[in-house]
């Protein structure tokens, strides 16, 4: 199911701490970075923190700039983003500033925690949403997207929340403000705890000074596993859709883009329909042809294709679904099921699944995949 774009935001010391162990909150950012954070908040549909952060810091979690709030209203948005917290236990303080400032609020908790949270917050205008026997982050994100219309979610902590979203492959971006100081206290809270993080290196997209701190922005690159979609899957499928737009126009074939990515997030190859001097080459075929067939990374790689890999074709002996399987790849992420424009009842995904491959369809990318092919659909 579609999720919001999840942006993790935090300020950390040079040695990776969020705070020290003193009674007062350690201010890691300066005025310039606080203003930057306010701008990010204003651009978001919702801001999320864990219940532990409410207990420890008692934040208001507001957009402080009157000009930014006015711009939100002028654009037809609420003055303040939706405020969200998560609590497995439902143990929440009704006197916390979180509940008495800003706009709408929602709590995600367990079935058992929902009873406790409802009692604690009785009389307050707060939506309490249970996610099951345990706190389920995918249910949280799907509900925010579908029921609340959240497309951009800013997550401001704490460390446990950041760790869970990152280890589950649900964070689309990490924004760190690195402060020029050390904490050095072993019991102080860290940004990330131990866990099974996605492998490989993240991709650096920006660094810049903001006052005396340095803003660092990273996005994940490692594909998901099995049938679960990770944030990086959305990134790579977006790249495949961009490649589809590069295809030479055709009245007799689809424009498709494809990327092959190793399990650690390394891009192995990319291709698009009718690439180079081959007027009938398919995107997946073009990409796979650039990889050494003995490359051991293929067996754990993911193929991203803007269109479902073909199951039958007239131009070559082997369809793309078969080429993918023969290469040893057993995971495919795609955006759009092949229509009957050229081949009736095409079912490349079915061929892949029958051979033991995992197929993930992300329908939120369908419009982007269809865009360079709209003339074909109109003609049909």
Secondary structure, 3 states (H helix, E strand, C coil): CCCCEEEEEEEECCCCECCCCCCCCCCCCCHHHHHHHHHHHHHCCEEEEEHHHHHHHCCCCCCCCHHHHHHHHHCCCCCCCEEEEEECCCCCCCCCHHHCCCCCEEEEECHHHHHHHHHHCCCCCEEEEECCCCCCHHHHHHHHHHHHCCCEEEECCCHHHHHHHHHCCCCCEEEEEECCCCCCCCCCCECCCCCCCCCCCCEEEEEEEECCEEEEEEECCCCCCCCCCCHHHHHHHHHHHHHHCCCCCCCCCCCCEEEEECCCCCEEEEEECCCCCCCCCCHHHHHHCCCCCCCHHHHHCEEEEEECCCCCCCCCCCCHHHHHHHCCCCEEEEEECCCCCCCCCCCHHHHHHHCCCEEEECHHHHHHHHHCCHHHHHHC
